[in-house]
Amino acid sequence: MGENMEKRELINQIKVWLREAAGMIHEASTKKLTIDEKTNRKDLVTNMDREIQSFLIDQVHIYNPEAKILAEEEGYNELENLDGQVFVIDPIDGTLNFVLEQENFCIMIGVYENGVGQLGFIYDVMKEVLYWGGKGLGVYMDEQPLPKPQNLRLANGLLGVNGYLLGYNRWNIRTIGEKSLGVRIYGCAGLEMIALLKGSHIGYIGNLSPWDYAAGNVLLDELGMKYSGISGEKLKFKGREYYLGATPQAYKEIRELLDQPQK
């Protein structure tokens, strides 16, 4: 009972943090952003990425000073291990969308205990909709429970893809896309995860860092979806990894196509 009460308290706390963080972003929308390049001109970081991450880390450490943080910016992007309580934070997922479109971006938080996902939160900031849930809790859109998506085949649904992989046809991705009903490129892992959770898409193939998939994986687990590295390997939670998430049926079909020689 104590553990359930503690989890419920943490859920309520994180919901408050996310609403406050989103409020900071909305308030900043009238001000000029400071934009810097990280690895290249398409890999951006803004002052809001840094401010939101700093705010969320402060809240986590008030809640649990012993918690570990794995997050995108400012030296938090690697951990030796996932022992203990770990918060995995993406302050603004889809920074290019945030900068250029002022929409189609998310804040994401995953909570892990000794490497096992416990809670996941994906907040669509501009639509003000929160997707959340956890191990044994179900998955919710705000307070509405989400049903388990249909176990559709690849041919019966839309596939979210990474633009680079599609453009260069890595791992037969064009063939895979052609066998689906169509491909979509959102430029935001959080939105791709939401599409899987809602059953709008049957799969997603991306090039992700741990903070891109940590929250979503907790929710996919709860809905019986499958995910892994591109070759079926367990995700490492370190560096960028090619990622596959899908319905069980589509996952099997996509994995078989990924292994075939490229034409």
Number of C-alpha atoms within 10 A of each C-alpha: 6 7 8 9 10 11 15 11 11 16 18 11 14 19 16 12 17 22 16 15 22 22 13 15 20 14 10 13 14 8 9 8 13 9 14 13 11 11 8 8 8 10 11 16 20 17 14 21 22 15 15 23 23 16 15 21 22 13 15 21 13 11 13 11 10 12 17 21 20 24 24 23 16 10 8 15 18 14 14 7 12 17 14 14 19 24 26 27 29 29 29 29 26 22 25 20 17 22 16 8 10 14 16 20 28 28 26 28 27 29 23 22 15 12 14 15 22 22 29 28 29 28 27 21 23 15 11 11 14 22 26 29 28 25 16 10 13 16 28 19 17 15 11 9 14 18 13 16 18 14 17 18 20 27 17 15 19 22 28 29 25 22 16 11 17 20 10 11 15 12 20 19 21 18 16 22 20 13 20 21 14 16 20 15 17 16 20 21 29 29 22 24 27 22 18 26 28 19 21 17 27 31 32 25 25 27 19 19 22 23 27 28 28 27 32 30 22 24 31 26 17 19 22 15 24 18 24 18 18 21 14 14 10 11 18 12 22 15 11 15 18 16 23 23 27 31 27 20 17 24 25 15 17 26 16 12 17 18 12 10 8 13 7
